[in-house]
Amino acid sequence: MFFKFLLFAFVGYWIFKGVFRYFFGNMIKQAQQQQQQFRQQQSQASRQKTRPAGGNVDVEMNAQKKKPRKSSENYKGGEYVDYEEVK
């Protein structure tokens, strides 16, 4: 009885696997090819954007005042808030 169950389970799995590959194999391959083409297009577009025109590169730097970092040395303390405990 147990042997028949294992046999049917194995054969059923094998058939299901074959049917699944037959129906969905081409769809998966096409999706992978489209994804690969999309990645190639994206990499080509990013390469074109990073190339400077004529070999000249202009660098602009904004001179902004740096804000001091918050640290324990600069901390002056906060405001004390009185509270009541609710039971």
Residue, then its C-alpha position, 0 to 999 in steps of 0.5 A: m500500500f505504501f509502495k503504491f503511494l510512493l510510486f504514484a507520488f513519484v510518477g505524478y510529480w514527474i508528470f506535473k514537472g513535465v507539463f509545467r515545463y512544457f507550458f511555462g518554460n517558454m514564458i520563463k525564457q522570454a521573460q529572462q531574455q526581456q530582462q537581460q535586454f532591459r539591463q543592457q539598455q539601462s547599462q548603455a544609457s548610464r554609460q552615455k550619461t556619464r561620458p563628458a562631451g568633448g572630454n571636458v569636465d566641469v565641477e561645481m562646488n557649493a560653498q555652504k557653511k557646515k553646521p556643527r555636529k550635534s555632540s555631547e560637547n555642544y548639548k546645552g540641555g533641554e527643557y524640563v517638563d513636569y508630568e503627573e503619573v496616571k494610574 
